[in-house]
Amino acid sequence: MTTTAARPSDARDRLLRTAGELFYAEGINTVGVDRVVAEAKVTKATFYRHFPSKEDLVVAYLESVDEQFRQWFDQLAVEHPDPAERLRAFFEGIATYLCGPDFRGCHFINAGAEDARKDSRPRRAVARHREWFRTTVRETLREAGVDRADAVGDQLVALRDGAMVEGYLESPEFAGTVLMKGFDMTVGNPALLG
């Protein structure tokens, strides 16, 4: 028996895109299902056919952002076969992103801050993304031949997290500059890590 892959639902895509825009701009807890349904121009029955609960929608939103990040990094790997150049391009891209006009912080930090339930499905989606990010940075540092790649990677993750918060709450330009200076100091001088 031959089967064909189901086409993604236009309504589901619209719901996910609308929810993502609203969640990022206004916060997950602030935006209700009724608002998403109204702005996506679908019925509630359509919403619940695709997402049995708001939590399912939140998880799908986080997973879609995670997938975009992974695809971006995969594209950087094609464009920058040298791991050191790839990692620099990755962090330069993050610095550029946090200086963008519509930047409202990190999708994952924001989602984690809004959900105090440590073992909720959204928090587990946040944890999966963060684990991927940390592992990717560490592995790329190892590929680049950086000593103590795990410690250096942990520093870069913390530096990136701080830059994301600084970029949203205070000064995006300052945060982007500090992120790249910190990248150069950390990757160029892992001995600074002690």
Sine and cosine of phi, psi and omega as CSV:
sin_phi,cos_phi,sin_psi,cos_psi,sin_omega,cos_omega
0.00,0.00,0.76,-0.66,0.01,-1.00
-0.98,-0.22,0.72,-0.69,0.06,-1.00
-0.85,-0.53,0.47,-0.88,0.08,-1.00
-0.94,-0.35,0.52,-0.85,0.01,-1.00
-0.91,0.41,0.68,-0.73,0.02,-1.00
-0.93,0.37,0.68,-0.74,0.07,-1.00
-0.94,0.33,0.67,-0.74,0.06,-1.00
-0.86,0.51,0.62,-0.78,-0.01,-1.00
-0.96,0.30,0.74,-0.67,0.06,-1.00
-0.86,0.50,-0.68,0.74,-0.01,-1.00
-0.90,0.43,-0.67,0.74,0.02,-1.00
-0.88,0.47,-0.72,0.70,0.02,-1.00
-0.86,0.51,-0.68,0.73,0.00,-1.00
-0.90,0.43,-0.68,0.73,0.05,-1.00
-0.87,0.49,-0.72,0.69,-0.04,-1.00
-0.91,0.41,-0.68,0.73,0.02,-1.00
-0.90,0.43,-0.71,0.71,0.01,-1.00
-0.89,0.45,-0.74,0.68,0.01,-1.00
-0.87,0.49,-0.69,0.73,0.00,-1.00
-0.86,0.51,-0.70,0.71,0.02,-1.00
-0.90,0.44,-0.71,0.71,-0.02,-1.00
-0.94,0.35,-0.70,0.71,0.00,-1.00
-0.86,0.51,-0.68,0.73,-0.05,-1.00
-0.95,0.33,-0.65,0.76,-0.06,-1.00
-0.97,0.24,-0.59,0.81,-0.17,-0.99
-0.86,-0.51,-0.26,0.97,-0.02,-1.00
0.96,-0.28,0.60,-0.80,-0.05,-1.00
-0.90,0.44,-0.71,0.71,-0.07,-1.00
-0.95,0.31,-0.38,0.93,-0.03,-1.00
-0.98,0.20,-0.50,0.87,-0.12,-0.99
-0.99,-0.14,0.85,-0.52,0.01,-1.00
-1.00,-0.09,0.21,-0.98,0.01,-1.00
-0.86,0.52,-0.67,0.74,-0.02,-1.00
-0.85,0.53,-0.65,0.76,0.00,-1.00
-0.92,0.40,-0.70,0.72,0.02,-1.00
-0.88,0.48,-0.73,0.69,0.00,-1.00
-0.86,0.51,-0.73,0.69,-0.02,-1.00
-0.89,0.45,-0.73,0.68,-0.06,-1.00
-0.96,0.28,-0.45,0.89,0.05,-1.00
-0.99,0.12,-0.17,0.99,0.01,-1.00
0.85,0.53,0.79,0.62,0.10,-1.00
-0.76,-0.65,0.17,-0.99,0.06,-1.00
-1.00,0.04,0.29,-0.96,0.06,-1.00
-0.90,0.44,-0.59,0.81,0.03,-1.00
-0.87,0.49,-0.64,0.77,0.04,-1.00
-0.90,0.44,-0.69,0.72,0.04,-1.00
-0.82,0.57,-0.80,0.59,-0.09,-1.00
-0.94,0.35,-0.36,0.93,0.09,-1.00
-0.93,0.37,-0.56,0.83,-0.03,-1.00
-1.00,-0.07,-0.53,0.85,-0.06,-1.00
-0.70,-0.72,0.98,-0.22,-0.04,-1.00
-0.86,0.51,-0.35,0.94,0.01,-1.00
-0.46,-0.89,0.22,-0.98,0.08,-1.00
-0.89,0.46,-0.59,0.81,0.01,-1.00
-0.87,0.50,-0.63,0.78,0.06,-1.00
-0.88,0.48,-0.65,0.76,0.04,-1.00
-0.91,0.42,-0.68,0.73,0.00,-1.00
-0.88,0.48,-0.70,0.71,0.01,-1.00
-0.89,0.46,-0.69,0.72,0.02,-1.00
-0.88,0.47,-0.65,0.76,0.05,-1.00
-0.87,0.50,-0.76,0.65,-0.02,-1.00
-0.90,0.43,-0.64,0.77,0.02,-1.00
-0.92,0.40,-0.56,0.83,0.02,-1.00
-0.94,0.34,-0.62,0.78,0.05,-1.00
-0.92,0.39,-0.67,0.74,0.05,-1.00
-0.85,0.53,-0.72,0.69,0.00,-1.00
-0.88,0.48,-0.64,0.77,0.04,-1.00
-0.88,0.47,-0.68,0.74,0.03,-1.00
-0.88,0.47,-0.71,0.70,-0.01,-1.00
-0.90,0.44,-0.66,0.75,0.03,-1.00
-0.90,0.43,-0.63,0.77,0.03,-1.00
-0.88,0.47,-0.73,0.69,0.00,-1.00
-0.90,0.44,-0.64,0.77,0.05,-1.00
-0.87,0.49,-0.64,0.77,0.05,-1.00
-0.91,0.41,-0.64,0.77,0.06,-1.00
-0.88,0.47,-0.58,0.82,0.02,-1.00
-0.90,0.44,-0.57,0.82,0.05,-1.00
-0.95,0.32,-0.70,0.71,-0.05,-1.00
-0.96,0.29,-0.48,0.88,-0.07,-1.00
-0.76,-0.64,0.99,0.12,-0.01,-1.00
-0.89,0.46,-0.48,0.88,0.05,-1.00
-0.95,0.30,0.85,-0.52,-0.09,-1.00
-0.87,0.49,-0.58,0.81,0.02,-1.00
-0.91,0.42,-0.68,0.74,0.04,-1.00
-0.92,0.40,-0.63,0.78,0.01,-1.00
-0.88,0.47,-0.72,0.70,-0.02,-1.00
-0.91,0.41,-0.64,0.77,0.05,-1.00
-0.88,0.47,-0.71,0.70,0.01,-1.00
-0.88,0.48,-0.61,0.79,0.03,-1.00
-0.87,0.48,-0.77,0.64,-0.03,-1.00
-0.95,0.32,-0.55,0.83,0.10,-1.00
-0.90,0.44,-0.63,0.77,0.05,-1.00
-0.89,0.46,-0.64,0.77,0.05,-1.00
-0.90,0.43,-0.68,0.73,0.01,-1.00
-0.88,0.47,-0.65,0.76,0.04,-1.00
-0.92,0.40,-0.69,0.72,-0.01,-1.00
-0.86,0.51,-0.70,0.71,-0.06,-1.00
-0.96,0.27,-0.14,0.99,0.11,-0.99
-0.99,-0.12,0.05,1.00,-0.03,-1.00
-0.94,0.34,0.39,-0.92,-0.08,-1.00
-0.92,0.40,-0.45,0.89,-0.04,-1.00
-0.97,-0.25,0.26,0.97,-0.04,-1.00
-0.92,0.40,0.77,-0.64,0.01,-1.00
-0.74,-0.67,0.57,0.82,0.01,-1.00
1.00,-0.06,-0.02,-1.00,0.00,-1.00
-0.99,0.17,0.77,-0.64,0.02,-1.00
-0.80,0.60,-0.65,0.76,-0.12,-0.99
-0.99,0.17,-0.65,0.76,0.08,-1.00
-0.89,0.45,-0.70,0.72,0.01,-1.00
-0.87,0.49,-0.74,0.67,-0.02,-1.00
-0.89,0.46,-0.66,0.75,0.03,-1.00
-0.90,0.43,-0.62,0.78,0.00,-1.00
-0.93,0.36,-0.47,0.88,-0.02,-1.00
-0.99,0.12,-0.22,0.98,-0.08,-1.00
-0.84,-0.54,0.97,-0.23,-0.05,-1.00
-0.97,0.23,-0.17,0.99,-0.02,-1.00
-0.98,0.20,0.97,-0.25,-0.12,-0.99
-0.85,0.53,-0.52,0.85,-0.08,-1.00
-0.93,-0.37,0.40,0.92,0.03,-1.00
-0.95,0.31,0.31,-0.95,0.04,-1.00
-0.88,0.47,-0.67,0.75,0.07,-1.00
-0.88,0.47,-0.67,0.75,0.01,-1.00
-0.91,0.42,-0.55,0.83,0.06,-1.00
-0.93,0.36,-0.58,0.82,0.08,-1.00
-0.91,0.42,-0.64,0.77,0.08,-1.00
-0.88,0.47,-0.72,0.69,-0.02,-1.00
-0.88,0.47,-0.65,0.76,0.02,-1.00
-0.89,0.46,-0.68,0.73,0.02,-1.00
-0.90,0.43,-0.72,0.70,-0.03,-1.00
-0.90,0.44,-0.61,0.79,0.04,-1.00
-0.91,0.41,-0.67,0.74,0.07,-1.00
-0.87,0.49,-0.72,0.70,-0.03,-1.00
-0.87,0.49,-0.77,0.64,-0.02,-1.00
-0.87,0.49,-0.72,0.69,-0.01,-1.00
-0.90,0.44,-0.66,0.75,0.01,-1.00
-0.89,0.46,-0.70,0.71,0.02,-1.00
-0.89,0.45,-0.73,0.68,0.00,-1.00
-0.87,0.49,-0.73,0.68,-0.03,-1.00
-0.90,0.43,-0.62,0.79,0.02,-1.00
-0.93,0.37,-0.61,0.79,0.08,-1.00
-0.89,0.45,-0.66,0.75,0.04,-1.00
-0.88,0.47,-0.71,0.71,0.03,-1.00
-0.85,0.52,-0.58,0.82,-0.02,-1.00
-0.98,0.17,-0.07,1.00,0.04,-1.00
0.99,0.15,0.35,0.94,0.00,-1.00
-0.98,0.20,0.78,-0.62,0.07,-1.00
-0.91,0.41,0.52,-0.86,0.05,-1.00
0.81,0.59,0.75,0.67,-0.10,-0.99
-0.85,0.53,-0.60,0.80,0.00,-1.00
-0.91,0.41,-0.71,0.71,0.00,-1.00
-0.92,0.40,-0.67,0.74,0.02,-1.00
-0.91,0.42,-0.67,0.74,0.03,-1.00
-0.87,0.48,-0.68,0.73,0.03,-1.00
-0.88,0.48,-0.64,0.77,0.04,-1.00
-0.89,0.45,-0.68,0.73,-0.02,-1.00
-0.92,0.40,-0.61,0.79,0.04,-1.00
-0.90,0.44,-0.71,0.71,0.02,-1.00
-0.90,0.43,-0.63,0.77,0.03,-1.00
-0.89,0.45,-0.69,0.72,0.03,-1.00
-0.90,0.45,-0.68,0.73,0.02,-1.00
-0.87,0.50,-0.72,0.69,0.01,-1.00
-0.89,0.45,-0.64,0.77,0.01,-1.00
-0.91,0.42,-0.62,0.79,0.02,-1.00
-0.89,0.45,-0.69,0.73,0.01,-1.00
-0.93,0.36,-0.73,0.69,0.02,-1.00
-0.86,0.50,-0.68,0.73,-0.03,-1.00
-0.89,0.46,-0.55,0.84,0.01,-1.00
-0.99,0.11,-0.70,0.72,-0.12,-0.99
-0.99,0.13,-0.48,0.88,-0.12,-0.99
-0.80,-0.61,-1.00,-0.01,-0.15,-0.99
-0.79,-0.61,0.96,-0.30,0.01,-1.00
-0.87,0.49,-0.67,0.74,-0.03,-1.00
-0.90,0.44,-0.70,0.71,0.04,-1.00
-0.88,0.48,-0.70,0.71,-0.03,-1.00
-0.89,0.46,-0.67,0.74,0.02,-1.00
-0.90,0.43,-0.67,0.75,0.03,-1.00
-0.90,0.43,-0.72,0.69,0.00,-1.00
-0.90,0.44,-0.63,0.77,0.03,-1.00
-0.85,0.53,-0.74,0.68,-0.05,-1.00
-0.96,0.29,-0.58,0.81,0.08,-1.00
-0.91,0.42,-0.67,0.74,0.04,-1.00
-0.90,0.44,-0.63,0.78,0.06,-1.00
-0.85,0.52,-0.76,0.64,-0.02,-1.00
-0.88,0.47,-0.67,0.74,0.00,-1.00
-0.92,0.39,-0.68,0.74,-0.07,-1.00
-0.95,0.31,-0.75,0.66,-0.03,-1.00
-0.96,0.27,-0.58,0.81,0.00,-1.00
-0.97,0.23,-0.43,0.90,-0.05,-1.00
-0.71,-0.71,0.92,0.39,-0.02,-1.00
-0.87,0.48,-0.30,0.95,0.03,-1.00
-0.91,0.42,-0.38,0.92,0.04,-1.00
-0.88,0.47,-0.33,0.94,-0.03,-1.00
-0.96,0.28,-0.24,0.97,0.07,-1.00
0.99,0.17,0.00,0.00,0.00,0.00
